[in-house]
Amino acid sequence: MNDLLSVSVVSDATGATAEAVLTSVLVQFGSAAVDLQRFPFTRTVEEVEAIVRATPRDRGIIVFTFVSPGLSEAMVRLGRAQGLVVIDVLQPLMGFLGTALRSSPSLTPGVFRHQSEDAFKVTEAIHYTLRHDDGLGLETIDQADLIILGVSRTGKTPTSIYLSCRKLRVANVPIVSGVPLPPEVLHSRAPKVGFRLGIERLSQLRARRTERVRGHGIPRYSDRTSIQEELDYCETVYRSIPGLFTVDVTDRSIEETSDWITHNAVTKASS
């Protein structure tokens, strides 16, 4: 866990804009894991200073959106003094547009949320998806627009996040050998998609992340025999789910998989 990147999302509003930008970038790195900390409604220099002090120096970065130039300047100054990477999402673009449009921004925190219903829906979908990652949030899984299933390391999380940027509330649930599928998943009326991944590719991916073995309770996480047993069990679970869509993601990018899901499972379920 020492190499886990700590990312602090800081804003003087909800932080949805910064988080949406961060999420859109993270999906390009597959299932890379980060320790995400959120600090919404940060309105004072003292709060900024406390956040900077709490951010790890060696593996920590801060992504922030402040409409207040004073807070932005404080974050940059204090963050750099601590040797942190600080990324300002709004100010560079705001400054350029102010010059190009010969106008001044309103500097009202949270105004973006009230400008676009679509943007609000994307934000809500992203938040829902993050709260329902890897089997979490079963008590509200009935609110999902889509449920993705699959064994560990088949790309469920990055695909879910990518689809959430398309305003879909996505829950993803792992298939673990010998562990029955939660009844909440079976009872949900949301379309369900099961991921398949070739054993060669899956073995390669797991070999790179063997430190996750303990978290999944799988004693031979990257062993081919163990993987085949998991895949066989997964197929048994798939056959027990009425109306399940399945897709082989071995040679598909996240974007291609998402397009397939949108055009098949989501469209057909809503028609």
Rosetta silent file (secondary structure, phi, psi, omega in degrees, C-alpha in Angstrom):
SEQUENCE: MNDLLSVSVVSDATGATAEAVLTSVLVQFGSAAVDLQRFPFTRTVEEVEAIVRATPRDRGIIVFTFVSPGLSEAMVRLGRAQGLVVIDVLQPLMGFLGTALRSSPSLTPGVFRHQSEDAFKVTEAIHYTLRHDDGLGLETIDQADLIILGVSRTGKTPTSIYLSCRKLRVANVPIVSGVPLPPEVLHSRAPKVGFRLGIERLSQLRARRTERVRGHGIPRYSDRTSIQEELDYCETVYRSIPGLFTVDVTDRSIEETSDWITHNAVTKASS
SCORE:     score description
SCORE:     0.000 S_00000001
   1 L     0.000   -9.182 -176.095    0.000    0.000    0.000 S_00000001
   2 L   -67.528  -23.463 -178.306    3.010    2.295    0.286 S_00000001
   3 L   -95.298    9.356  179.790    2.963    3.030   -3.430 S_00000001
   4 L   -72.083  127.092 -179.201   -0.725    3.985   -3.475 S_00000001
   5 E   -75.982  127.171  177.974   -1.160    7.469   -4.897 S_00000001
   6 E   -96.460  121.281 -178.388   -3.038    9.819   -2.582 S_00000001
   7 E  -119.692  121.464  177.218   -5.202   12.332   -4.464 S_00000001
   8 E  -102.126  123.585  176.518   -6.974   15.159   -2.652 S_00000001
   9 E  -102.210  116.089 -173.094   -9.866   16.800   -4.507 S_00000001
  10 E  -122.342  138.409 -179.123  -10.443   20.263   -3.043 S_00000001
  11 E  -155.005  155.564  173.315  -13.082   22.821   -3.968 S_00000001
  12 L   -89.978    4.670  172.396  -14.957   25.821   -2.628 S_00000001
  13 L  -125.766 -138.476 -176.808  -18.142   24.152   -3.953 S_00000001
  14 L   -76.982  -22.286 -176.091  -19.073   20.469   -4.217 S_00000001
  15 L    85.624    4.350 -176.436  -15.868   19.438   -5.984 S_00000001
  16 H   -63.393  -37.930 -178.884  -17.880   17.650   -8.677 S_00000001
  17 H   -63.867  -49.354 -179.793  -16.065   19.412  -11.519 S_00000001
  18 H   -62.519  -40.984 -179.039  -12.591   18.496  -10.266 S_00000001
  19 H   -67.594  -37.874  178.244  -13.674   14.931   -9.512 S_00000001
  20 H   -64.808  -41.921  177.677  -15.248   14.495  -12.943 S_00000001
  21 H   -63.155  -46.673 -179.813  -12.050   15.711  -14.638 S_00000001
  22 H   -60.357  -44.586 -178.922   -9.925   13.444  -12.435 S_00000001
  23 H   -63.493  -40.346  179.638  -12.148   10.438  -13.086 S_00000001
  24 H   -62.871  -32.896  178.451  -12.077   11.009  -16.842 S_00000001
  25 H   -77.377  -41.785 -176.385   -8.280   10.957  -16.725 S_00000001
  26 H   -62.196  -32.643 -179.018   -8.009    7.962  -14.396 S_00000001
  27 H   -63.732  -20.159  178.067  -10.009    5.701  -16.715 S_00000001
  28 H   -74.723   -9.559 -179.144   -7.174    6.042  -19.217 S_00000001
  29 H  -109.886   28.727  176.984   -4.918    4.185  -16.776 S_00000001
  30 L    63.298 -130.351 -176.552   -7.000    1.052  -16.534 S_00000001
  31 L  -101.718   30.904  177.039   -7.622   -0.082  -12.976 S_00000001
  32 L   -56.537  133.278 -175.177   -4.917    2.019  -11.374 S_00000001
  33 L   -98.364  139.739  174.973   -5.830    2.513   -7.723 S_00000001
  34 E  -133.507  153.731  173.325   -5.710    5.813   -5.874 S_00000001
  35 E   -94.210  100.829 -173.318   -6.580    6.882   -2.356 S_00000001
  36 E   -92.874  124.672  176.274   -9.136    9.603   -3.080 S_00000001
  37 E  -117.031  133.278 -177.331   -9.863   12.226   -0.426 S_00000001
  38 E  -111.748  134.369  179.121  -12.605   14.829   -0.958 S_00000001
  39 E  -131.996   76.302  179.707  -12.645   18.295    0.629 S_00000001
  40 L   -76.588  163.570  174.469  -15.731   20.177   -0.628 S_00000001
  41 L    53.540   43.065  175.349  -16.793   23.668    0.453 S_00000001
  42 L   -86.396  114.935 -169.594  -13.285   24.759    1.391 S_00000001
  43 L  -122.432   -3.151 -176.834  -13.622   28.509    1.824 S_00000001
  44 L  -130.164  157.187  177.614  -10.696   29.752    3.971 S_00000001
  45 H   -64.147  -34.394  179.435   -6.911   29.831    3.786 S_00000001
  46 H   -62.975  -38.688  177.658   -6.799   28.055    7.150 S_00000001
  47 H   -67.549  -39.615  177.239   -8.748   25.129    5.686 S_00000001
  48 H   -60.267  -45.502 -178.978   -6.410   25.047    2.699 S_00000001
  49 H   -61.676  -40.295  179.156   -3.410   24.963    5.004 S_00000001
  50 H   -65.014  -39.272  178.854   -4.863   22.062    7.011 S_00000001
  51 H   -65.519  -43.096  179.564   -5.490   20.057    3.832 S_00000001
  52 H   -60.957  -43.687 -179.838   -1.945   20.667    2.606 S_00000001
  53 H   -63.745  -31.971 -176.629   -0.511   19.494    5.925 S_00000001
  54 H   -83.253   -9.424 -177.303   -2.620   16.312    5.794 S_00000001
  55 L   -86.932  127.672 -179.711   -1.503   15.373    2.250 S_00000001
  56 L   -58.928  137.684 -177.265    1.421   12.879    2.055 S_00000001
  57 L   -74.262  -39.859 -171.824    4.542   14.481    0.598 S_00000001
  58 L   -78.879  -36.216 -176.465    5.983   11.478   -1.221 S_00000001
  59 L  -131.448   40.529 -178.266    2.859   10.064   -2.931 S_00000001
  60 E  -127.418  139.012  173.278    0.325   12.870   -2.678 S_00000001
  61 E  -133.136  157.564  179.232   -1.135   15.344   -5.163 S_00000001
  62 E  -122.336  125.485  174.544   -3.877   17.939   -4.857 S_00000001
  63 E  -110.939  124.388 -173.256   -6.416   18.637   -7.609 S_00000001
  64 E  -138.563  155.702  173.766   -8.471   21.737   -6.871 S_00000001
  65 E  -133.670  104.865  173.642  -11.101   24.104   -8.228 S_00000001
  66 L  -119.028  129.452  172.537  -11.330   27.495   -6.566 S_00000001
  67 L   -81.386  -17.492  177.873  -13.093   30.403   -8.217 S_00000001
  68 L   -81.563  117.023  177.784  -11.389   32.657   -5.666 S_00000001
  69 H   -58.344  -33.439 -179.606   -7.950   33.736   -6.945 S_00000001
  70 H   -63.983  -43.109  178.218   -6.856   34.224   -3.343 S_00000001
  71 H   -68.086  -38.360  177.912   -7.583   30.631   -2.403 S_00000001
  72 H   -61.551  -46.006  179.813   -5.939   29.382   -5.594 S_00000001
  73 H   -63.178  -39.829  178.470   -2.806   31.360   -4.870 S_00000001
  74 H   -63.655  -42.734 -179.975   -2.753   30.081   -1.282 S_00000001
  75 H   -62.747  -45.678  179.962   -3.103   26.479   -2.410 S_00000001
  76 H   -63.477  -46.522 -177.260   -0.280   26.784   -4.935 S_00000001
  77 H   -64.378  -49.409 -177.492    2.006   28.621   -2.498 S_00000001
  78 H   -70.091  -38.496 -179.852    1.378   26.337    0.479 S_00000001
  79 H   -65.220  -45.102  179.713    1.370   23.162   -1.575 S_00000001
  80 H   -67.690  -32.145  177.381    4.650   23.881   -3.291 S_00000001
  81 H   -63.294  -27.740  177.697    6.215   24.875    0.028 S_00000001
  82 L   -92.628    4.045  179.941    5.447   21.315    1.178 S_00000001
  83 L    74.536   23.430 -178.924    6.859   19.831   -2.032 S_00000001
  84 L   -93.268  154.905  169.931    3.444   18.710   -3.268 S_00000001
  85 E   -85.703  121.095  178.438    2.113   18.555   -6.813 S_00000001
  86 E  -120.809  131.201 -174.509   -0.872   20.919   -6.995 S_00000001
  87 E  -121.487  116.550  179.414   -3.095   21.069  -10.069 S_00000001
  88 E   -91.697  113.340 -176.212   -5.449   23.985  -10.643 S_00000001
  89 L   -77.210  -35.815 -169.992   -8.328   22.824  -12.865 S_00000001
  90 L   -98.329  -45.656 -166.324  -10.112   26.169  -13.358 S_00000001
  91 H   -57.783  -44.636  179.876   -7.865   29.210  -13.112 S_00000001
  92 H   -58.030  -46.158 -179.920   -5.700   28.784  -16.269 S_00000001
  93 H   -69.122  -37.669  178.961   -8.767   28.300  -18.482 S_00000001
  94 H   -63.174  -40.556  178.541  -10.704   31.010  -16.655 S_00000001
  95 H   -65.631  -41.826  179.272   -7.881   33.475  -17.199 S_00000001
  96 H   -64.526  -46.199 -178.829   -7.610   32.651  -20.891 S_00000001
  97 H   -66.337  -34.366  177.337  -11.363   32.904  -21.470 S_00000001
  98 H   -60.797  -40.089  177.753  -11.512   36.171  -19.546 S_00000001
  99 H   -71.247  -45.628 -177.012   -8.996   37.662  -21.946 S_00000001
 100 H   -65.593  -37.420 -177.131  -10.533   36.113  -25.064 S_00000001
 101 H   -91.816   -5.035 -177.973  -14.087   37.112  -24.137 S_00000001
 102 L    52.336   48.806 -177.372  -13.072   40.503  -22.715 S_00000001
 103 L  -146.290  165.721  178.217  -15.147   39.750  -19.682 S_00000001
 104 L  -112.545  139.962  178.182  -14.737   38.920  -16.003 S_00000001
 105 L   -69.312  157.156 -178.635  -15.980   35.690  -14.388 S_00000001
 106 L   -72.480  -21.589 -178.550  -18.688   35.895  -11.738 S_00000001
 107 L    56.539   40.815  178.642  -16.443   34.098   -9.203 S_00000001
 108 L  -105.572  112.805  179.192  -19.484   32.346   -7.717 S_00000001
 109 L   -59.378  136.022  174.723  -18.695   28.916   -6.228 S_00000001
 110 L    81.077    3.081 -176.161  -20.957   26.132   -7.514 S_00000001
 111 H   -64.954  -29.341 -178.886  -22.500   28.161  -10.340 S_00000001
 112 H   -60.201  -36.762 -177.574  -21.624   25.441  -12.873 S_00000001
 113 H   -61.185  -32.651 -177.231  -23.973   23.003  -11.204 S_00000001
 114 H   -88.615   -4.216 -177.319  -26.919   25.277  -11.860 S_00000001
 115 H   -89.336  -24.768 -170.946  -25.959   25.929  -15.472 S_00000001
 116 L  -143.318  115.549  177.306  -26.326   22.453  -16.889 S_00000001
 117 H   -66.324  -35.887  177.837  -28.762   19.687  -16.038 S_00000001
 118 H   -62.811  -43.743  179.453  -26.661   17.274  -18.078 S_00000001
 119 H   -61.932  -38.617  178.666  -23.561   18.132  -16.076 S_00000001
 120 H   -63.880  -41.960  179.949  -25.504   17.559  -12.869 S_00000001
 121 H   -64.803  -38.842  177.102  -26.648   14.135  -14.088 S_00000001
 122 H   -61.943  -45.970 -179.633  -23.070   13.177  -14.961 S_00000001
 123 H   -60.088  -45.845  179.480  -21.914   14.210  -11.505 S_00000001
 124 H   -61.931  -40.657 -179.782  -24.670   12.228   -9.812 S_00000001
 125 H   -65.320  -41.287  178.699  -23.874    9.172  -11.944 S_00000001
 126 H   -62.590  -46.745 -179.766  -20.162    9.369  -11.104 S_00000001
 127 H   -61.888  -43.019  178.656  -20.867    9.663   -7.393 S_00000001
 128 H   -60.705  -46.832 -176.759  -23.294    6.734   -7.494 S_00000001
 129 H   -62.525  -41.248  178.547  -20.807    4.582   -9.405 S_00000001
 130 H   -65.236  -33.136 -179.951  -17.952    5.323   -7.000 S_00000001
 131 H   -78.726  -12.326 -177.809  -20.189    4.387   -4.057 S_00000001
 132 L  -121.320   36.452  179.112  -21.137    1.087   -5.731 S_00000001
 133 H   -88.247  138.388  172.049  -17.698   -0.128   -6.766 S_00000001
 134 H    56.468   42.958  174.342  -16.606   -3.730   -6.163 S_00000001
 135 H    87.461    4.567  179.352  -19.805   -4.884   -4.484 S_00000001
 136 L   -79.325  163.038  171.831  -20.362   -1.857   -2.260 S_00000001
 137 L    67.178   31.999 -177.585  -23.711   -0.145   -1.701 S_00000001
 138 H   -59.902  -26.983 -177.416  -25.922   -3.208   -2.136 S_00000001
 139 H   -66.466  -19.612  178.576  -28.684   -1.510   -0.146 S_00000001
 140 H  -122.997   21.776 -178.851  -29.226    0.954   -3.025 S_00000001
 141 H   -69.069  -17.045  177.730  -28.246   -1.225   -5.972 S_00000001
 142 H   -68.038  -13.075  178.123  -31.885   -1.160   -7.057 S_00000001
 143 H   -90.048   -0.876 -177.379  -31.234    2.441   -8.200 S_00000001
 144 L   -71.115  146.847  171.164  -28.566    1.346  -10.701 S_00000001
 145 L   -86.460  -17.630 -175.250  -29.024    1.815  -14.436 S_00000001
 146 E  -160.973  142.944  174.086  -26.605   -1.058  -15.063 S_00000001
 147 E  -122.672  127.071  178.536  -24.843   -3.825  -13.110 S_00000001
 148 E  -107.663  133.051 -178.772  -21.494   -5.202  -14.278 S_00000001
 149 E  -121.037  155.084  176.806  -20.320   -8.619  -13.078 S_00000001
 150 E   163.428  162.018  176.649  -17.040  -10.467  -13.426 S_00000001
 151 L   -72.110  170.016 -178.009  -14.093  -12.030  -11.643 S_00000001
 152 L   -60.790  139.364  174.920  -11.320   -9.838  -10.280 S_00000001
 153 L    75.401   28.742  175.338   -9.182   -7.869  -12.768 S_00000001
 154 L  -101.021    6.147  175.608  -11.555   -7.989  -15.731 S_00000001
 155 L    89.785   23.426 -177.739  -11.868   -4.189  -15.941 S_00000001
 156 H   -65.142  -46.339 -175.822  -15.181   -3.707  -14.156 S_00000001
 157 H   -64.497  -53.461 -178.927  -14.208   -0.526  -12.290 S_00000001
 158 H   -62.035  -35.353  177.603  -12.707    1.541  -15.145 S_00000001
 159 H   -67.213  -40.160  178.584  -15.554    0.568  -17.463 S_00000001
 160 H   -61.193  -44.935 -179.230  -18.104    1.511  -14.810 S_00000001
 161 H   -65.504  -41.335  178.390  -16.520    4.914  -14.311 S_00000001
 162 H   -60.058  -43.534  179.767  -16.318    5.523  -18.051 S_00000001
 163 H   -68.700  -30.291  177.996  -20.022    4.714  -18.414 S_00000001
 164 H   -65.312  -28.450  175.699  -20.885    6.975  -15.498 S_00000001
 165 L   -70.054   -9.658  173.467  -19.489    9.859  -17.530 S_00000001
 166 L  -101.339   19.470  175.599  -22.311    8.993  -19.944 S_00000001
 167 L    73.837   21.715  176.532  -24.859    9.597  -17.156 S_00000001
 168 L  -100.758  129.542  174.534  -25.305    5.922  -16.272 S_00000001
 169 L   -83.903  111.175 -171.466  -25.424    4.907  -12.624 S_00000001
 170 E  -116.128  133.755  170.940  -23.342    1.742  -12.641 S_00000001
 171 E  -113.218  137.010  174.602  -22.744   -0.831   -9.904 S_00000001
 172 E  -121.225  139.506 -172.901  -20.083   -3.490  -10.342 S_00000001
 173 E  -129.357  127.164 -179.717  -20.032   -6.705   -8.348 S_00000001
 174 E   -76.357  146.098  171.165  -17.180   -9.233   -8.192 S_00000001
 175 L   -99.447  117.199 -177.773  -17.717  -12.937   -8.795 S_00000001
 176 L  -119.561  131.905 -176.648  -15.694  -14.873   -6.214 S_00000001
 177 L   -52.186  129.520  176.313  -15.442  -18.672   -6.225 S_00000001
 178 L    81.199   -5.182 -178.756  -17.786  -20.274   -3.727 S_00000001
 179 L  -103.993  116.576 -179.331  -19.449  -16.982   -2.800 S_00000001
 180 L   -61.820  149.102  176.302  -23.121  -16.779   -3.830 S_00000001
 181 L   -66.141  134.141 -179.882  -24.229  -13.718   -5.735 S_00000001
 182 L   -55.937  137.231 -179.006  -25.920  -11.238   -3.365 S_00000001
 183 H   -60.765  -27.208  178.192  -29.716  -11.528   -3.609 S_00000001
 184 H   -60.532  -33.016  179.174  -29.931   -7.751   -4.091 S_00000001
 185 H   -69.505  -45.994 -179.412  -28.205   -8.204   -7.453 S_00000001
 186 H   -64.585  -34.360 -177.817  -30.589  -10.915   -8.596 S_00000001
 187 H   -80.652  -17.759 -179.537  -33.620   -8.906   -7.495 S_00000001
 188 L   -66.629  140.569  179.764  -32.497   -5.719   -9.234 S_00000001
 189 L   -89.656    0.322  179.378  -34.348   -4.935  -12.447 S_00000001
 190 L   -68.094  145.743  174.489  -31.305   -3.169  -13.929 S_00000001
 191 L   -60.089  144.340 -176.908  -29.730   -4.778  -17.014 S_00000001
 192 E  -121.860  137.458 -179.719  -26.775   -6.953  -16.073 S_00000001
 193 E  -125.949  126.044  177.369  -23.600   -7.555  -18.067 S_00000001
 194 E  -100.080  129.509 -179.599  -21.106  -10.310  -17.315 S_00000001
 195 E   -88.882  136.920  170.836  -17.485   -9.786  -18.361 S_00000001
 196 E  -117.093  141.929  179.236  -15.410  -12.591  -19.857 S_00000001
 197 L  -141.710  134.526 -179.444  -11.630  -12.371  -20.193 S_00000001
 198 L   -58.469  144.998 -174.412   -9.213  -14.900  -21.710 S_00000001
 199 H   -62.953  -34.192  179.314   -7.188  -16.864  -19.182 S_00000001
 200 H   -63.697  -48.365 -179.221   -3.840  -15.784  -20.657 S_00000001
 201 H   -65.762  -41.096 -179.200   -4.655  -12.096  -20.370 S_00000001
 202 H   -64.708  -40.109  178.331   -6.205  -12.501  -16.940 S_00000001
 203 H   -63.066  -40.371  178.285   -3.160  -14.354  -15.645 S_00000001
 204 H   -62.887  -45.910 -178.645   -0.881  -11.568  -16.912 S_00000001
 205 H   -63.250  -40.878 -177.906   -2.973   -8.854  -15.259 S_00000001
 206 H   -71.816  -32.011  179.200   -3.116  -10.661  -11.946 S_00000001
 207 H   -61.465  -27.743 -179.447    0.605  -11.351  -11.890 S_00000001
 208 L   -80.430  -15.886 -176.228    1.127   -7.581  -11.802 S_00000001
 209 L  -131.724   44.746 -176.900   -1.138   -7.109   -8.805 S_00000001
 210 H   -65.582  -14.298  178.559   -0.573  -10.138   -6.598 S_00000001
 211 H   -68.246  -12.289  179.049   -0.703   -7.863   -3.558 S_00000001
 212 H   -85.437   -0.450 -177.145   -4.496   -7.875   -3.938 S_00000001
 213 H   -55.736  -48.299 -175.863   -4.687  -11.588   -3.111 S_00000001
 214 H   -62.253  -36.810 -178.018   -5.408  -11.043    0.565 S_00000001
 215 H   -65.725  -25.841 -178.169   -8.163   -8.551   -0.194 S_00000001
 216 H  -103.994   -4.743  178.505  -10.039  -11.083   -2.312 S_00000001
 217 L    69.449   23.401 -178.075   -9.360  -14.139   -0.192 S_00000001
 218 L  -105.819  113.203 -173.425   -7.941  -16.039   -3.184 S_00000001
 219 L   -68.328  -27.758 -178.500   -4.844  -18.047   -2.197 S_00000001
 220 L  -125.077   71.907 -167.990   -3.539  -18.494   -5.747 S_00000001
 221 L   -60.052  -40.972 -176.568   -4.493  -15.211   -7.321 S_00000001
 222 L  -108.915    7.956  178.967   -2.416  -15.511  -10.529 S_00000001
 223 L   -74.764  131.561 -174.066   -2.186  -19.315  -10.720 S_00000001
 224 H   -62.060  -39.592 -179.966   -3.683  -20.599  -13.972 S_00000001
 225 H   -63.886  -43.957  178.642   -5.408  -23.587  -12.363 S_00000001
 226 H   -64.234  -40.622  179.132   -7.016  -21.367   -9.734 S_00000001
 227 H   -62.473  -42.746 -179.907   -8.026  -18.845  -12.388 S_00000001
 228 H   -62.495  -38.472  177.250   -9.666  -21.549  -14.504 S_00000001
 229 H   -62.908  -41.014  177.473  -11.641  -22.707  -11.480 S_00000001
 230 H   -62.574  -44.798 -178.567  -12.801  -19.132  -10.932 S_00000001
 231 H   -64.522  -38.510  177.586  -13.798  -18.742  -14.559 S_00000001
 232 H   -64.150  -43.710  178.067  -15.732  -22.010  -14.473 S_00000001
 233 H   -63.525  -40.037  179.426  -17.562  -20.891  -11.324 S_00000001
 234 H   -59.786  -42.641  178.945  -18.227  -17.522  -12.933 S_00000001
 235 H   -64.006  -35.522  176.465  -19.871  -19.201  -15.919 S_00000001
 236 H   -62.595  -42.461  177.911  -22.057  -21.195  -13.519 S_00000001
 237 H   -64.363  -43.819 -179.415  -23.183  -17.948  -11.889 S_00000001
 238 H   -57.600  -41.900 -178.004  -23.812  -16.355  -15.280 S_00000001
 239 H   -67.207  -16.867 -178.517  -26.094  -19.216  -16.306 S_00000001
 240 L   -90.661   -1.950 -175.760  -28.186  -18.633  -13.189 S_00000001
 241 L  -105.096  110.624  179.577  -28.994  -15.004  -14.043 S_00000001
 242 L   -62.566  136.348  174.589  -32.047  -14.540  -16.289 S_00000001
 243 L    72.032   12.830 -178.928  -31.565  -12.084  -19.135 S_00000001
 244 L   -68.090  134.595  169.843  -27.830  -11.606  -18.506 S_00000001
 245 E   -93.601  143.336  175.912  -25.789  -10.055  -21.311 S_00000001
 246 E  -127.268  148.549 -179.735  -22.189  -11.239  -21.620 S_00000001
 247 E  -143.536  135.261  175.938  -19.258   -9.666  -23.422 S_00000001
 248 E   -85.816  115.750 -175.245  -15.686  -10.838  -24.022 S_00000001
 249 L  -100.237    9.108 -174.737  -13.448   -7.919  -23.078 S_00000001
 250 L   -55.563  -48.005 -176.090  -10.128   -9.632  -23.868 S_00000001
 251 L  -110.959   19.718  179.596   -9.406   -7.617  -26.997 S_00000001
 252 L  -107.893  140.117  171.903  -11.661   -4.659  -26.328 S_00000001
 253 L   -76.307  169.819  177.033  -10.615   -1.280  -24.988 S_00000001
 254 H   -59.027  -42.312 -179.607  -12.656    0.361  -22.239 S_00000001
 255 H   -63.043  -43.161 -179.345  -14.244    2.605  -24.849 S_00000001
 256 H   -66.520  -41.565  177.616  -15.150   -0.330  -27.113 S_00000001
 257 H   -62.802  -42.526  179.710  -16.596   -2.310  -24.226 S_00000001
 258 H   -63.708  -41.223  177.257  -18.624    0.695  -23.113 S_00000001
 259 H   -61.653  -43.069  179.573  -19.982    1.221  -26.624 S_00000001
 260 H   -60.493  -45.976 -178.950  -20.994   -2.446  -26.798 S_00000001
 261 H   -62.299  -45.044 -178.979  -22.784   -2.216  -23.462 S_00000001
 262 H   -62.564  -43.870 -175.339  -24.562    1.003  -24.411 S_00000001
 263 H   -80.092  -18.450 -177.954  -25.714   -0.255  -27.798 S_00000001
 264 H  -110.850  -76.204 -173.339  -26.723   -3.712  -26.605 S_00000001
 265 H   -61.385  -51.367 -174.801  -27.547   -4.182  -22.931 S_00000001
 266 H   -69.222  -47.156 -177.675  -28.702   -0.648  -22.065 S_00000001
 267 H   -64.298  -44.447 -177.730  -30.561    0.076  -25.322 S_00000001
 268 H   -68.445  -36.645 -179.334  -32.297   -3.298  -25.459 S_00000001
 269 H   -68.042  -29.578 -177.912  -33.298   -3.177  -21.808 S_00000001
 270 H   -90.311   -8.991 -177.490  -34.910    0.223  -22.225 S_00000001
 271 L   -88.036    0.000    0.000  -36.744   -0.617  -25.463 S_00000001
